[in-house]
Amino acid sequence: MGRTSGQLPETGNVANAALAAKEVVKKAIICRKNIFKKAKLPLLGPLDDACISALRPLKVDDFAIAYTEWGLRISRVIAIYSKGGGKNGKHAAVDKADTIAGVSYLGVQIYQQHFRCHFRSIPDATAMYQCNQFAFIPSTAFFYLMEFDILSTALPQLAEAAKLFRKRTSRNGTTQRDEEGNF
C-alpha cells in the first residue's frame, strides 16, 4: 500500500539471474585487467574498462580502437551482442552496454589507417572488391572507446580555430588576408 514508485523489486529467479550476471561481469573485468597487466600494455587504466561506463555507455555508431586479425584498426560499432542473465541466457542484440565485460561480441565496420590521421573505409583486405570491411569481434578485442561527443558540441569553436589557423600574420604582427580573402 505504501508503494509509490510503480516498480516492484526483483525476487526469486530474476534476482538470482541478475546477481549471477553481475558476478560474471566482475570476473571478466578482473580477467581483462590481469591479462593486460601480464602483457605489459601501457595505459592500463583506460584499457581496463575501454572507457565505457554507466555515464558513457557503448552505443551503436560509436567509434573505437579494436584489434583485428589485420592489426589495430579504428572500428565503428554497428551491433552489440550480450548474453542475458540466467543459466540458459540467450545472446541477443542490445542498444547499449554499460561495461565492456558485459558484451559478448560486437559487429563493427573496419577503417584502416591510410596516412597519419587519415583513415579509409575500404581497407587493403577488401580493396580489390571496392567494398567496406566488416568484422564480428569478441569484446576482448575492443580496446578503447573514442570520444567524439565532446568535440561535436564544440563545432563553432573548432570552426573558429580552423579559421584562425588559416590567417597569416606579417612580420610586424598585423593580420593579412587568408586564401579566401578574409581577415
N, CA and C atoms as a LAMMPS dump frame, in Angstrom:
ITEM: TIMESTEP
0
ITEM: NUMBER OF ATOMS
549
ITEM: BOX BOUNDS ff ff ff
-5.0000000000000000e+02 5.0000000000000000e+02
-5.0000000000000000e+02 5.0000000000000000e+02
-5.0000000000000000e+02 5.0000000000000000e+02
ITEM: ATOMS id mol type element x y z
1 1 1 N 0.798 -1.188 0
2 1 2 C 0 0 0
3 1 3 C 0.847 1.26 0
4 2 1 N 2.006 1.216 0.627
5 2 2 C 2.848 2.399 0.734
6 2 3 C 3.725 2.63 -0.485
7 3 1 N 3.632 1.785 -1.506
8 3 2 C 4.474 1.921 -2.704
9 3 3 C 3.958 3.025 -3.611
10 4 1 N 4.921 3.876 -4.061
11 4 2 C 4.541 4.938 -4.985
12 4 3 C 5.355 4.894 -6.27
13 5 1 N 6.409 4.115 -6.292
14 5 2 C 7.3 4.12 -7.458
15 5 3 C 6.712 3.366 -8.642
16 6 1 N 5.813 2.438 -8.413
17 6 2 C 5.229 1.684 -9.509
18 6 3 C 6.122 0.55 -9.99
19 7 1 N 7.286 0.381 -9.377
20 7 2 C 8.203 -0.658 -9.8
21 7 3 C 8.394 -1.646 -8.65
22 8 1 N 8.21 -2.912 -8.934
23 8 2 C 8.361 -3.934 -7.907
24 8 3 C 9.804 -4.418 -7.868
25 9 1 N 10.317 -4.728 -6.682
26 9 2 C 11.679 -5.254 -6.602
27 9 3 C 11.743 -6.659 -7.21
28 10 1 N 12.887 -6.975 -7.787
29 10 2 C 13.057 -8.306 -8.384
30 10 3 C 13.214 -9.338 -7.278
31 11 1 N 12.57 -10.478 -7.459
32 11 2 C 12.659 -11.539 -6.46
33 11 3 C 12.842 -12.874 -7.157
34 12 1 N 13.227 -13.86 -6.398
35 12 2 C 13.322 -15.228 -6.897
36 12 3 C 14.346 -15.409 -7.988
37 13 1 N 13.959 -16.124 -9.042
38 13 2 C 14.874 -16.455 -10.136
39 13 3 C 15.402 -15.223 -10.865
40 14 1 N 14.586 -14.201 -11
41 14 2 C 15.005 -12.974 -11.685
42 14 3 C 16.141 -12.305 -10.921
43 15 1 N 15.985 -12.216 -9.599
44 15 2 C 17.018 -11.609 -8.762
45 15 3 C 18.298 -12.444 -8.796
46 16 1 N 18.157 -13.764 -8.733
47 16 2 C 19.332 -14.639 -8.788
48 16 3 C 20.061 -14.511 -10.127
49 17 1 N 19.32 -14.412 -11.214
50 17 2 C 19.933 -14.269 -12.538
51 17 3 C 20.68 -12.946 -12.637
52 18 1 N 20.106 -11.876 -12.087
53 18 2 C 20.759 -10.568 -12.114
54 18 3 C 22.056 -10.593 -11.302
55 19 1 N 22.026 -11.222 -10.14
56 19 2 C 23.24 -11.335 -9.316
57 19 3 C 24.304 -12.171 -10.012
58 20 1 N 23.893 -13.258 -10.629
59 20 2 C 24.844 -14.112 -11.337
60 20 3 C 25.476 -13.361 -12.502
61 21 1 N 24.691 -12.573 -13.219
62 21 2 C 25.217 -11.801 -14.343
63 21 3 C 26.229 -10.763 -13.861
64 22 1 N 25.952 -10.115 -12.73
65 22 2 C 26.89 -9.133 -12.169
66 22 3 C 28.207 -9.79 -11.783
67 23 1 N 28.141 -10.984 -11.214
68 23 2 C 29.36 -11.702 -10.819
69 23 3 C 30.199 -12.083 -12.043
70 24 1 N 29.532 -12.507 -13.106
71 24 2 C 30.244 -12.866 -14.34
72 24 3 C 30.951 -11.643 -14.907
73 25 1 N 30.291 -10.496 -14.889
74 25 2 C 30.89 -9.257 -15.391
75 25 3 C 32.089 -8.865 -14.541
76 26 1 N 31.967 -8.966 -13.204
77 26 2 C 33.084 -8.641 -12.308
78 26 3 C 34.299 -9.51 -12.61
79 27 1 N 34.068 -10.814 -12.771
80 27 2 C 35.168 -11.738 -13.065
81 27 3 C 35.801 -11.424 -14.416
82 28 1 N 34.99 -11.066 -15.39
83 28 2 C 35.517 -10.743 -16.718
84 28 3 C 36.377 -9.478 -16.677
85 29 1 N 35.975 -8.486 -15.884
86 29 2 C 36.764 -7.255 -15.751
87 29 3 C 38.099 -7.55 -15.097
88 30 1 N 38.098 -8.353 -14.048
89 30 2 C 39.338 -8.723 -13.364
90 30 3 C 40.25 -9.494 -14.315
91 31 1 N 39.704 -10.417 -15.069
92 31 2 C 40.475 -11.189 -16.035
93 31 3 C 41.085 -10.272 -17.096
94 32 1 N 40.302 -9.322 -17.591
95 32 2 C 40.781 -8.365 -18.603
96 32 3 C 41.951 -7.552 -18.049
97 33 1 N 41.808 -7.042 -16.813
98 33 2 C 42.878 -6.271 -16.177
99 33 3 C 44.152 -7.103 -16.038
100 34 1 N 43.997 -8.332 -15.566
101 34 2 C 45.165 -9.192 -15.347
102 34 3 C 45.89 -9.521 -16.651
103 35 1 N 45.144 -9.776 -17.694
104 35 2 C 45.772 -10.098 -18.981
105 35 3 C 46.522 -8.89 -19.534
106 36 1 N 45.91 -7.704 -19.471
107 36 2 C 46.589 -6.503 -19.959
108 36 3 C 47.84 -6.199 -19.129
109 37 1 N 47.748 -6.458 -17.813
110 37 2 C 48.902 -6.23 -16.945
111 37 3 C 50.021 -7.227 -17.26
112 38 1 N 49.653 -8.469 -17.475
113 38 2 C 50.64 -9.507 -17.801
114 38 3 C 51.311 -9.23 -19.147
115 39 1 N 50.557 -8.677 -20.093
116 39 2 C 51.105 -8.346 -21.408
117 39 3 C 51.92 -7.052 -21.37
118 40 1 N 51.923 -6.361 -20.218
119 40 2 C 52.683 -5.116 -20.013
120 40 3 C 52.266 -4.025 -20.996
121 41 1 N 50.957 -3.904 -21.174
122 41 2 C 50.438 -2.856 -22.05
123 41 3 C 50.503 -1.505 -21.354
124 42 1 N 50.847 -0.442 -22.091
125 42 2 C 50.792 0.897 -21.491
126 42 3 C 49.34 1.345 -21.365
127 43 1 N 49.11 2.38 -20.599
128 43 2 C 47.77 2.943 -20.403
129 43 3 C 46.78 1.909 -19.884
130 44 1 N 47.177 1.212 -18.843
131 44 2 C 46.306 0.163 -18.308
132 44 3 C 44.961 0.693 -17.822
133 45 1 N 44.932 1.884 -17.244
134 45 2 C 43.682 2.434 -16.724
135 45 3 C 42.581 2.509 -17.771
136 46 1 N 42.819 3.22 -18.885
137 46 2 C 41.772 3.311 -19.909
138 46 3 C 41.449 1.978 -20.585
139 47 1 N 42.415 1.079 -20.669
140 47 2 C 42.165 -0.2 -21.332
141 47 3 C 41.338 -1.152 -20.48
142 48 1 N 41.433 -1.014 -19.158
143 48 2 C 40.705 -1.92 -18.262
144 48 3 C 39.217 -1.967 -18.573
145 49 1 N 38.617 -0.803 -18.681
146 49 2 C 37.171 -0.75 -18.92
147 49 3 C 36.828 -0.204 -20.296
148 50 1 N 37.837 0.032 -21.147
149 50 2 C 37.671 0.545 -22.513
150 50 3 C 36.96 1.894 -22.53
151 51 1 N 37.036 2.636 -21.4
152 51 2 C 36.378 3.948 -21.249
153 51 3 C 34.866 3.864 -21.406
154 52 1 N 34.297 2.744 -21.004
155 52 2 C 32.847 2.544 -21.047
156 52 3 C 32.342 2.505 -19.613
157 53 1 N 31.281 3.24 -19.348
158 53 2 C 30.711 3.262 -18.004
159 53 3 C 29.213 3.532 -18.098
160 54 1 N 28.573 3.576 -16.944
161 54 2 C 27.143 3.893 -16.925
162 54 3 C 26.917 5.337 -17.373
163 55 1 N 27.896 6.214 -17.116
164 55 2 C 27.782 7.604 -17.562
165 55 3 C 28.023 7.743 -19.062
166 56 1 N 28.872 6.893 -19.613
167 56 2 C 29.163 6.916 -21.058
168 56 3 C 29.122 5.485 -21.579
169 57 1 N 27.91 4.97 -21.816
170 57 2 C 27.789 3.59 -22.292
171 57 3 C 28.215 3.45 -23.75
172 58 1 N 28.532 2.246 -24.137
173 58 2 C 28.834 1.925 -25.53
174 58 3 C 27.513 1.844 -26.281
175 59 1 N 27.442 2.538 -27.425
176 59 2 C 26.214 2.553 -28.213
177 59 3 C 26.547 2.254 -29.673
178 60 1 N 25.541 1.913 -30.429
179 60 2 C 25.695 1.72 -31.866
180 60 3 C 26.137 3.049 -32.469
181 61 1 N 27.021 2.994 -33.457
182 61 2 C 27.625 4.135 -34.146
183 61 3 C 28.759 4.796 -33.381
184 62 1 N 29.176 4.243 -32.244
185 62 2 C 30.367 4.734 -31.56
186 62 3 C 31.605 4.243 -32.307
187 63 1 N 32.688 4.993 -32.191
188 63 2 C 33.957 4.603 -32.79
189 63 3 C 34.899 4.137 -31.695
190 64 1 N 35.758 3.192 -32.042
191 64 2 C 36.667 2.619 -31.059
192 64 3 C 37.928 2.124 -31.732
193 65 1 N 38.911 1.838 -30.902
194 65 2 C 40.124 1.167 -31.37
195 65 3 C 39.952 -0.302 -31.022
196 66 1 N 40.117 -1.138 -32.025
197 66 2 C 39.94 -2.582 -31.83
198 66 3 C 41.096 -3.322 -32.483
199 67 1 N 41.351 -4.519 -31.988
200 67 2 C 42.399 -5.356 -32.562
201 67 3 C 41.731 -6.436 -33.41
202 68 1 N 42.109 -6.489 -34.683
203 68 2 C 41.576 -7.496 -35.587
204 68 3 C 42.72 -8.357 -36.093
205 69 1 N 42.412 -9.316 -36.929
206 69 2 C 43.475 -10.158 -37.494
207 69 3 C 44.4 -9.356 -38.409
208 70 1 N 43.994 -8.13 -38.773
209 70 2 C 44.819 -7.274 -39.625
210 70 3 C 45.579 -6.239 -38.806
211 71 1 N 45.468 -6.286 -37.482
212 71 2 C 46.165 -5.354 -36.604
213 71 3 C 45.196 -4.381 -35.947
214 72 1 N 45.743 -3.317 -35.352
215 72 2 C 44.912 -2.307 -34.724
216 72 3 C 44.158 -1.525 -35.789
217 73 1 N 42.889 -1.322 -35.569
218 73 2 C 42.049 -0.612 -36.528
219 73 3 C 41.056 0.273 -35.787
220 74 1 N 40.634 1.313 -36.465
221 74 2 C 39.5 2.094 -35.988
222 74 3 C 38.255 1.333 -36.439
223 75 1 N 37.291 1.228 -35.561
224 75 2 C 36.082 0.499 -35.919
225 75 3 C 34.854 1.275 -35.476
226 76 1 N 33.8 1.165 -36.259
227 76 2 C 32.51 1.778 -35.937
228 76 3 C 31.567 0.66 -35.529
229 77 1 N 31.001 0.777 -34.353
230 77 2 C 30.113 -0.255 -33.821
231 77 3 C 28.786 -0.214 -34.574
232 78 1 N 28.406 -1.358 -35.137
233 78 2 C 27.119 -1.433 -35.831
234 78 3 C 26.145 -2.378 -35.126
235 79 1 N 26.663 -3.218 -34.218
236 79 2 C 25.796 -4.11 -33.443
237 79 3 C 26.509 -4.519 -32.165
238 80 1 N 25.743 -4.642 -31.087
239 80 2 C 26.269 -5.071 -29.79
240 80 3 C 25.474 -6.295 -29.36
241 81 1 N 26.186 -7.362 -29.017
242 81 2 C 25.525 -8.591 -28.563
243 81 3 C 25.935 -8.883 -27.131
244 82 1 N 24.966 -9.249 -26.328
245 82 2 C 25.21 -9.543 -24.93
246 82 3 C 24.402 -10.774 -24.534
247 83 1 N 24.953 -11.535 -23.606
248 83 2 C 24.246 -12.719 -23.125
249 83 3 C 23.341 -12.325 -21.977
250 84 1 N 22.117 -12.763 -22.044
251 84 2 C 21.161 -12.48 -20.982
252 84 3 C 21.522 -13.237 -19.719
253 85 1 N 20.965 -12.811 -18.597
254 85 2 C 21.247 -13.463 -17.32
255 85 3 C 20.587 -14.828 -17.219
256 86 1 N 21.016 -15.574 -16.252
257 86 2 C 20.411 -16.875 -16.002
258 86 3 C 21.218 -18.017 -16.576
259 87 1 N 20.804 -19.22 -16.207
260 87 2 C 21.517 -20.422 -16.62
261 87 3 C 21.477 -20.632 -18.132
262 88 1 N 20.354 -20.385 -18.737
263 88 2 C 20.203 -20.573 -20.178
264 88 3 C 20.021 -19.233 -20.894
265 89 1 N 20.783 -18.23 -20.467
266 89 2 C 20.668 -16.903 -21.064
267 89 3 C 21.023 -16.937 -22.543
268 90 1 N 20.27 -16.231 -23.329
269 90 2 C 20.477 -16.204 -24.782
270 90 3 C 21.261 -14.966 -25.178
271 91 1 N 22.055 -15.093 -26.239
272 91 2 C 22.742 -13.938 -26.817
273 91 3 C 21.715 -13.154 -27.627
274 92 1 N 21.738 -11.854 -27.447
275 92 2 C 20.795 -11.009 -28.173
276 92 3 C 21.419 -9.643 -28.423
277 93 1 N 20.934 -8.963 -29.441
278 93 2 C 21.389 -7.611 -29.728
279 93 3 C 20.835 -6.664 -28.672
280 94 1 N 21.67 -5.73 -28.243
281 94 2 C 21.255 -4.72 -27.27
282 94 3 C 21.574 -3.339 -27.83
283 95 1 N 20.9 -2.319 -27.305
284 95 2 C 21.103 -0.957 -27.775
285 95 3 C 22.356 -0.316 -27.214
286 96 1 N 22.693 -0.661 -25.961
287 96 2 C 23.858 -0.067 -25.319
288 96 3 C 24.4 -1.017 -24.265
289 97 1 N 25.64 -0.763 -23.848
290 97 2 C 26.278 -1.582 -22.819
291 97 3 C 26.998 -0.668 -21.843
292 98 1 N 26.807 -0.911 -20.548
293 98 2 C 27.43 -0.09 -19.516
294 98 3 C 28.836 -0.535 -19.164
295 99 1 N 29.208 -1.724 -19.594
296 99 2 C 30.552 -2.241 -19.332
297 99 3 C 30.958 -3.141 -20.49
298 100 1 N 32.238 -3.121 -20.822
299 100 2 C 32.72 -3.937 -21.937
300 100 3 C 32.68 -5.411 -21.572
301 101 1 N 32.814 -5.723 -20.295
302 101 2 C 32.796 -7.122 -19.868
303 101 3 C 31.409 -7.738 -20.009
304 102 1 N 30.366 -6.927 -20.094
305 102 2 C 29.022 -7.442 -20.279
306 102 3 C 28.672 -7.699 -21.734
307 103 1 N 29.587 -7.38 -22.634
308 103 2 C 29.364 -7.561 -24.07
309 103 3 C 29.985 -8.882 -24.503
310 104 1 N 29.274 -9.64 -25.324
311 104 2 C 29.825 -10.891 -25.857
312 104 3 C 30.595 -10.629 -27.143
313 105 1 N 29.912 -10.055 -28.119
314 105 2 C 30.505 -9.783 -29.428
315 105 3 C 30.036 -8.431 -29.936
316 106 1 N 30.815 -7.898 -30.861
317 106 2 C 30.475 -6.625 -31.498
318 106 3 C 30.556 -6.787 -33.01
319 107 1 N 29.572 -6.27 -33.697
320 107 2 C 29.645 -6.158 -35.144
321 107 3 C 30.219 -4.788 -35.451
322 108 1 N 31.308 -4.723 -36.201
323 108 2 C 31.977 -3.446 -36.468
324 108 3 C 32.311 -3.288 -37.948
325 109 1 N 32.392 -2.031 -38.371
326 109 2 C 32.953 -1.714 -39.676
327 109 3 C 34.391 -1.292 -39.427
328 110 1 N 35.308 -1.815 -40.24
329 110 2 C 36.729 -1.594 -40.049
330 110 3 C 37.21 -0.436 -40.92
331 111 1 N 38.012 0.447 -40.308
332 111 2 C 38.667 1.536 -41.029
333 111 3 C 40.172 1.355 -40.895
334 112 1 N 40.885 1.474 -41.994
335 112 2 C 42.337 1.284 -41.993
336 112 3 C 43.032 2.636 -42.049
337 113 1 N 44.122 2.76 -41.282
338 113 2 C 44.895 3.989 -41.321
339 113 3 C 45.57 4.098 -42.686
340 114 1 N 45.39 5.227 -43.32
341 114 2 C 45.956 5.457 -44.653
342 114 3 C 47.235 6.281 -44.551
343 115 1 N 47.157 7.387 -43.836
344 115 2 C 48.315 8.241 -43.643
345 115 3 C 48.082 9.075 -42.4
346 116 1 N 48.943 8.949 -41.429
347 116 2 C 48.851 9.659 -40.159
348 116 3 C 47.443 9.597 -39.587
349 117 1 N 46.697 10.704 -39.631
350 117 2 C 45.354 10.697 -39.036
351 117 3 C 44.25 10.56 -40.083
352 118 1 N 44.591 10.05 -41.253
353 118 2 C 43.6 9.807 -42.304
354 118 3 C 43.299 8.312 -42.371
355 119 1 N 42.009 8 -42.376
356 119 2 C 41.577 6.607 -42.413
357 119 3 C 40.665 6.412 -43.61
358 120 1 N 40.656 5.192 -44.101
359 120 2 C 39.78 4.899 -45.243
360 120 3 C 38.853 3.741 -44.901
361 121 1 N 37.666 3.818 -45.477
362 121 2 C 36.651 2.803 -45.168
363 121 3 C 36.837 1.544 -46.007
364 122 1 N 37.614 1.646 -47.078
365 122 2 C 37.902 0.461 -47.898
366 122 3 C 39.365 0.081 -47.644
367 123 1 N 39.598 -0.865 -46.731
368 123 2 C 40.971 -1.248 -46.389
369 123 3 C 41.598 -2.145 -47.46
370 124 1 N 42.879 -2.405 -47.299
371 124 2 C 43.607 -3.237 -48.259
372 124 3 C 42.976 -4.617 -48.428
373 125 1 N 42.438 -5.161 -47.342
374 125 2 C 41.879 -6.515 -47.388
375 125 3 C 40.707 -6.639 -48.37
376 126 1 N 39.964 -5.547 -48.583
377 126 2 C 38.812 -5.598 -49.487
378 126 3 C 38.932 -4.615 -50.648
379 127 1 N 40.111 -4.021 -50.821
380 127 2 C 40.299 -3.003 -51.868
381 127 3 C 40.068 -3.577 -53.267
382 128 1 N 40.441 -4.821 -53.493
383 128 2 C 40.273 -5.428 -54.808
384 128 3 C 38.791 -5.471 -55.215
385 129 1 N 37.91 -5.579 -54.227
386 129 2 C 36.475 -5.664 -54.495
387 129 3 C 35.767 -4.316 -54.329
388 130 1 N 36.514 -3.286 -53.898
389 130 2 C 35.966 -1.946 -53.663
390 130 3 C 34.747 -1.972 -52.751
391 131 1 N 34.91 -2.653 -51.605
392 131 2 C 33.806 -2.7 -50.642
393 131 3 C 34.342 -2.489 -49.229
394 132 1 N 33.458 -2.09 -48.34
395 132 2 C 33.827 -1.89 -46.945
396 132 3 C 34.115 -3.23 -46.29
397 133 1 N 34.812 -3.173 -45.169
398 133 2 C 35.125 -4.394 -44.426
399 133 3 C 34.39 -4.376 -43.094
400 134 1 N 33.777 -5.492 -42.773
401 134 2 C 33.06 -5.639 -41.518
402 134 3 C 33.635 -6.847 -40.785
403 135 1 N 33.511 -6.829 -39.456
404 135 2 C 34.019 -7.946 -38.659
405 135 3 C 33.097 -8.152 -37.462
406 136 1 N 33.137 -9.359 -36.963
407 136 2 C 32.396 -9.754 -35.779
408 136 3 C 33.459 -10.088 -34.739
409 137 1 N 33.718 -9.166 -33.8
410 137 2 C 34.847 -9.335 -32.883
411 137 3 C 34.361 -9.584 -31.454
412 138 1 N 35.156 -10.326 -30.674
413 138 2 C 34.798 -10.505 -29.26
414 138 3 C 35.092 -9.221 -28.486
415 139 1 N 34.492 -9.068 -27.333
416 139 2 C 34.706 -7.859 -26.534
417 139 3 C 36.154 -7.728 -26.073
418 140 1 N 36.882 -8.837 -26.025
419 140 2 C 38.286 -8.782 -25.62
420 140 3 C 39.158 -8.092 -26.673
421 141 1 N 38.683 -7.979 -27.89
422 141 2 C 39.432 -7.301 -28.949
423 141 3 C 39.085 -5.815 -29.02
424 142 1 N 38.153 -5.382 -28.208
425 142 2 C 37.711 -3.988 -28.16
426 142 3 C 38.542 -3.29 -27.105
427 143 1 N 39.39 -2.329 -27.526
428 143 2 C 40.326 -1.727 -26.579
429 143 3 C 39.874 -0.406 -25.977
430 144 1 N 39.359 0.496 -26.8
431 144 2 C 39.191 1.857 -26.304
432 144 3 C 38.084 2.585 -27.051
433 145 1 N 37.138 3.128 -26.334
434 145 2 C 36.046 3.91 -26.911
435 145 3 C 36.553 5.316 -27.202
436 146 1 N 36.419 5.745 -28.44
437 146 2 C 36.871 7.084 -28.825
438 146 3 C 35.755 8.075 -28.564
439 147 1 N 36.091 9.195 -27.97
440 147 2 C 35.107 10.185 -27.54
441 147 3 C 35.05 11.356 -28.507
442 148 1 N 34.037 11.351 -29.382
443 148 2 C 33.838 12.457 -30.316
444 148 3 C 32.73 13.391 -29.855
445 149 1 N 31.947 12.983 -28.864
446 149 2 C 30.825 13.791 -28.404
447 149 3 C 31.288 15.161 -27.904
448 150 1 N 32.416 15.194 -27.209
449 150 2 C 32.924 16.453 -26.668
450 150 3 C 33.255 17.408 -27.804
451 151 1 N 33.915 16.895 -28.842
452 151 2 C 34.279 17.743 -29.968
453 151 3 C 33.062 18.185 -30.767
454 152 1 N 32.078 17.311 -30.92
455 152 2 C 30.911 17.671 -31.73
456 152 3 C 30.096 18.786 -31.077
457 153 1 N 30.148 18.927 -29.754
458 153 2 C 29.43 20.022 -29.102
459 153 3 C 30.172 21.342 -29.259
460 154 1 N 31.426 21.286 -29.667
461 154 2 C 32.237 22.494 -29.815
462 154 3 C 32.517 22.82 -31.281
463 155 1 N 31.606 22.459 -32.186
464 155 2 C 31.832 22.704 -33.616
465 155 3 C 32.038 24.176 -33.955
466 156 1 N 31.277 25.117 -33.409
467 156 2 C 31.542 26.525 -33.74
468 156 3 C 32.943 26.972 -33.317
469 157 1 N 33.374 26.518 -32.14
470 157 2 C 34.709 26.879 -31.669
471 157 3 C 35.788 26.233 -32.531
472 158 1 N 35.555 25.001 -32.971
473 158 2 C 36.523 24.339 -33.855
474 158 3 C 36.612 25.051 -35.199
475 159 1 N 35.469 25.505 -35.73
476 159 2 C 35.47 26.245 -36.993
477 159 3 C 36.233 27.547 -36.845
478 160 1 N 36.052 28.221 -35.717
479 160 2 C 36.772 29.471 -35.467
480 160 3 C 38.275 29.216 -35.343
481 161 1 N 38.644 28.147 -34.672
482 161 2 C 40.065 27.804 -34.553
483 161 3 C 40.667 27.495 -35.916
484 162 1 N 39.917 26.777 -36.764
485 162 2 C 40.413 26.475 -38.118
486 162 3 C 40.588 27.755 -38.914
487 163 1 N 39.675 28.693 -38.75
488 163 2 C 39.78 29.978 -39.447
489 163 3 C 41.026 30.732 -38.977
490 164 1 N 41.276 30.712 -37.67
491 164 2 C 42.453 31.398 -37.124
492 164 3 C 43.754 30.759 -37.61
493 165 1 N 43.753 29.435 -37.79
494 165 2 C 44.948 28.77 -38.301
495 165 3 C 45.262 29.195 -39.734
496 166 1 N 44.216 29.491 -40.514
497 166 2 C 44.422 29.876 -41.913
498 166 3 C 44.905 31.304 -42.074
499 167 1 N 44.7 32.136 -41.065
500 167 2 C 45.118 33.533 -41.169
501 167 3 C 46.629 33.615 -41.173
502 168 1 N 47.109 34.583 -41.929
503 168 2 C 48.55 34.834 -41.988
504 168 3 C 48.848 36.129 -41.254
505 169 1 N 49.934 36.142 -40.532
506 169 2 C 50.362 37.376 -39.879
507 169 3 C 51.674 37.819 -40.513
508 170 1 N 51.806 39.132 -40.657
509 170 2 C 53.041 39.665 -41.247
510 170 3 C 54.111 39.745 -40.174
511 171 1 N 55.281 40.151 -40.579
512 171 2 C 56.387 40.228 -39.617
513 171 3 C 56.148 41.269 -38.546
514 172 1 N 55.395 42.321 -38.878
515 172 2 C 55.142 43.355 -37.868
516 172 3 C 53.92 43.013 -36.998
517 173 1 N 53.322 41.841 -37.191
518 173 2 C 52.247 41.36 -36.331
519 173 3 C 50.848 41.68 -36.812
520 174 1 N 50.695 42.362 -37.957
521 174 2 C 49.356 42.656 -38.462
522 174 3 C 48.815 41.463 -39.232
523 175 1 N 47.508 41.337 -39.272
524 175 2 C 46.859 40.208 -39.936
525 175 3 C 46.662 40.509 -41.408
526 176 1 N 47.008 39.563 -42.244
527 176 2 C 46.793 39.7 -43.682
528 176 3 C 45.608 38.828 -44.08
529 177 1 N 45.16 38.995 -45.307
530 177 2 C 44.054 38.182 -45.809
531 177 3 C 44.51 36.738 -46
532 178 1 N 43.601 35.797 -45.733
533 178 2 C 43.89 34.388 -45.987
534 178 3 C 43.545 34.064 -47.432
535 179 1 N 43.59 32.759 -47.785
536 179 2 C 43.355 32.327 -49.165
537 179 3 C 41.959 32.695 -49.65
538 180 1 N 40.996 32.809 -48.743
539 180 2 C 39.623 33.104 -49.109
540 180 3 C 39.32 34.595 -49.127
541 181 1 N 40.329 35.422 -48.814
542 181 2 C 40.139 36.868 -48.818
543 181 3 C 39.607 37.425 -47.502
544 182 1 N 39.51 36.608 -46.47
545 182 2 C 39.041 37.061 -45.163
546 182 3 C 40.208 37.556 -44.327
547 183 1 N 39.91 38.456 -43.388
548 183 2 C 40.956 38.897 -42.467
549 183 3 C 41.065 37.939 -41.323
